[in-house]
Amino acid sequence: METREQIKANAELVIQELRPISGVDFGYNKESVKWLEGHIEKIRLSGAFQVEETKNKLADIYGSFLGESIIQCYGGDWTLSNGFWGVQVNRYNLLRPIAIVRSQMDNGLKDGIGDYFRRIAELFVPVRPPPLDDGRGSICSSEPGVISNLFHTRFNELMADGTFSPFHFAEGLLADKGLRPIVGEAVVQSAVLQIKRGLNEEMPQPAYLKDTKAFRKYLYNVITEVVGAMTPQEPSGIRWRDYDGIIRLLKEKPRPVLVFVLDNDDTRFPFLREIFSVMPRNEKLRTLLNGSCAAMLLKSDFMPGYMRDLGAGSNYHLAILSPVGLTPLVTFDFMCGQPEKLVEEIAKALEAVSPFWV
């Protein structure tokens, strides 16, 4: 097992070896991470990663550099969790840079480390501008700082450009790469249509030319309502914990865990959203999850490495896990199309297994 000092030494080694050939001021910065992304892709295309020993060694070394770049640019520190090193950037998010490098090695630029590095600033270190005059300071509960920052930045840029169109603005904002991972492709497309329809019916285009401030508030509120309504909210009545919270809870007392994996894939999101909204209305389920059982909420895009290895987000999205190792005891077909019936089955299954850990 590598130590924190060895990881930092690996990162420095990357700088020493690649700075002379990179043609950039290679160090812990965005430009260098982007250059390394291209370098990894060239190695992948050469077939060198087919040798497992080479792949593992470079994943550790380049992952160390990526992790140090995250720490230097965004803060955080190396943390050992469940046998794997990661970067704890805040209370809730442990990033796995070595796993991210391996993902690009396996899948190419669609999982590139450069795009991942850029998204860290948008997803975990949001800039929160001052609230609008009407006091509305967020768009949806999932990532208010991210969406609010995108809104104000895009609005100012497009107004200065002189070719502002409310329809193009709405589409451009929602299609932004920083927002798409939060709300999902299906939500983006539906929200664009609703916003365009609302603007067309309620506020004629020439109006924004006369009163820019009023139009900014109007458009912000439209997007607030649409995205907020279409983004799954944490249901009241069920206490959801993240991975680390569940681990702490199980140390106090073993109990079965219901895991729910949020997934923004177009084919999965609608089914998961319906189930998510139905769950708090089932009294038996609420009682179990707030008592003899526990509920864990994960995101497919930011899955703890240990849970990913056990199949969360791939083999299952909804399951009851054993408190011993968090291995699945029962998995459920979330695409059955009958959310109320499925939630009732989940409650019955939890009720059946919970006595084993009383």
ChimeraX attribute file (.defattr): number of C-alpha atoms within 10 A of each C-alpha:
attribute: neighborCount
match mode: 1-to-1
recipient: residues
	/A:1	7
	/A:2	10
	/A:3	11
	/A:4	15
	/A:5	9
	/A:6	13
	/A:7	21
	/A:8	16
	/A:9	14
	/A:10	20
	/A:11	23
	/A:12	17
	/A:13	15
	/A:14	20
	/A:15	18
	/A:16	13
	/A:17	11
	/A:18	17
	/A:19	14
	/A:20	11
	/A:21	9
	/A:22	14
	/A:23	10
	/A:24	12
	/A:25	12
	/A:26	21
	/A:27	20
	/A:28	20
	/A:29	16
	/A:30	18
	/A:31	14
	/A:32	22
	/A:33	25
	/A:34	17
	/A:35	17
	/A:36	22
	/A:37	22
	/A:38	16
	/A:39	13
	/A:40	23
	/A:41	17
	/A:42	13
	/A:43	13
	/A:44	18
	/A:45	11
	/A:46	10
	/A:47	9
	/A:48	14
	/A:49	19
	/A:50	12
	/A:51	9
	/A:52	10
	/A:53	11
	/A:54	11
	/A:55	18
	/A:56	13
	/A:57	11
	/A:58	20
	/A:59	23
	/A:60	20
	/A:61	21
	/A:62	26
	/A:63	26
	/A:64	30
	/A:65	28
	/A:66	29
	/A:67	28
	/A:68	26
	/A:69	21
	/A:70	26
	/A:71	17
	/A:72	14
	/A:73	15
	/A:74	16
	/A:75	14
	/A:76	20
	/A:77	18
	/A:78	21
	/A:79	17
	/A:80	15
	/A:81	15
	/A:82	9
	/A:83	10
	/A:84	15
	/A:85	25
	/A:86	24
	/A:87	24
	/A:88	21
	/A:89	20
	/A:90	14
	/A:91	8
	/A:92	12
	/A:93	18
	/A:94	24
	/A:95	24
	/A:96	23
	/A:97	26
	/A:98	23
	/A:99	17
	/A:100	21
	/A:101	26
	/A:102	23
	/A:103	17
	/A:104	19
	/A:105	25
	/A:106	15
	/A:107	12
	/A:108	19
	/A:109	16
	/A:110	10
	/A:111	17
	/A:112	23
	/A:113	27
	/A:114	19
	/A:115	17
	/A:116	16
	/A:117	22
	/A:118	15
	/A:119	16
	/A:120	17
	/A:121	16
	/A:122	19
	/A:123	17
	/A:124	16
	/A:125	15
	/A:126	17
	/A:127	16
	/A:128	16
	/A:129	16
	/A:130	12
	/A:131	11
	/A:132	13
	/A:133	9
	/A:134	8
	/A:135	8
	/A:136	13
	/A:137	17
	/A:138	22
	/A:139	23
	/A:140	23
	/A:141	13
	/A:142	16
	/A:143	17
	/A:144	17
	/A:145	22
	/A:146	24
	/A:147	28
	/A:148	22
	/A:149	17
	/A:150	20
	/A:151	22
	/A:152	16
	/A:153	13
	/A:154	16
	/A:155	19
	/A:156	12
	/A:157	11
	/A:158	15
	/A:159	14
	/A:160	10
	/A:161	9
	/A:162	8
	/A:163	9
	/A:164	16
	/A:165	12
	/A:166	21
	/A:167	16
	/A:168	13
	/A:169	19
	/A:170	25
	/A:171	17
	/A:172	14
	/A:173	22
	/A:174	24
	/A:175	17
	/A:176	14
	/A:177	13
	/A:178	20
	/A:179	20
	/A:180	16
	/A:181	17
	/A:182	20
	/A:183	24
	/A:184	18
	/A:185	19
	/A:186	17
	/A:187	20
	/A:188	23
	/A:189	13
	/A:190	13
	/A:191	23
	/A:192	23
	/A:193	13
	/A:194	16
	/A:195	21
	/A:196	17
	/A:197	12
	/A:198	15
	/A:199	17
	/A:200	13
	/A:201	9
	/A:202	9
	/A:203	13
	/A:204	11
	/A:205	13
	/A:206	8
	/A:207	11
	/A:208	18
	/A:209	11
	/A:210	9
	/A:211	10
	/A:212	12
	/A:213	12
	/A:214	12
	/A:215	17
	/A:216	17
	/A:217	14
	/A:218	16
	/A:219	20
	/A:220	21
	/A:221	15
	/A:222	19
	/A:223	22
	/A:224	19
	/A:225	14
	/A:226	20
	/A:227	23
	/A:228	18
	/A:229	13
	/A:230	16
	/A:231	16
	/A:232	20
	/A:233	14
	/A:234	15
	/A:235	14
	/A:236	12
	/A:237	16
	/A:238	18
	/A:239	15
	/A:240	21
	/A:241	16
	/A:242	16
	/A:243	21
	/A:244	15
	/A:245	13
	/A:246	20
	/A:247	15
	/A:248	10
	/A:249	15
	/A:250	16
	/A:251	10
	/A:252	9
	/A:253	11
	/A:254	19
	/A:255	25
	/A:256	27
	/A:257	25
	/A:258	25
	/A:259	25
	/A:260	23
	/A:261	20
	/A:262	20
	/A:263	23
	/A:264	22
	/A:265	14
	/A:266	12
	/A:267	12
	/A:268	15
	/A:269	19
	/A:270	18
	/A:271	17
	/A:272	22
	/A:273	18
	/A:274	16
	/A:275	21
	/A:276	19
	/A:277	16
	/A:278	15
	/A:279	23
	/A:280	19
	/A:281	16
	/A:282	14
	/A:283	12
	/A:284	17
	/A:285	23
	/A:286	20
	/A:287	15
	/A:288	19
	/A:289	22
	/A:290	14
	/A:291	11
	/A:292	18
	/A:293	24
	/A:294	26
	/A:295	23
	/A:296	20
	/A:297	17
	/A:298	21
	/A:299	17
	/A:300	17
	/A:301	13
	/A:302	12
	/A:303	19
	/A:304	23
	/A:305	19
	/A:306	16
	/A:307	15
	/A:308	14
	/A:309	12
	/A:310	15
	/A:311	13
	/A:312	24
	/A:313	20
	/A:314	11
	/A:315	11
	/A:316	18
	/A:317	22
	/A:318	23
	/A:319	21
	/A:320	25
	/A:321	22
	/A:322	19
	/A:323	22
	/A:324	11
	/A:325	11
	/A:326	19
	/A:327	16
	/A:328	21
	/A:329	15
	/A:330	16
	/A:331	16
	/A:332	15
	/A:333	12
	/A:334	19
	/A:335	15
	/A:336	10
	/A:337	14
	/A:338	13
	/A:339	20
	/A:340	16
	/A:341	12
	/A:342	19
	/A:343	22
	/A:344	16
	/A:345	14
	/A:346	22
	/A:347	20
	/A:348	14
	/A:349	14
	/A:350	24
	/A:351	16
	/A:352	10
	/A:353	17
	/A:354	18
	/A:355	12
	/A:356	9
	/A:357	13
	/A:358	10
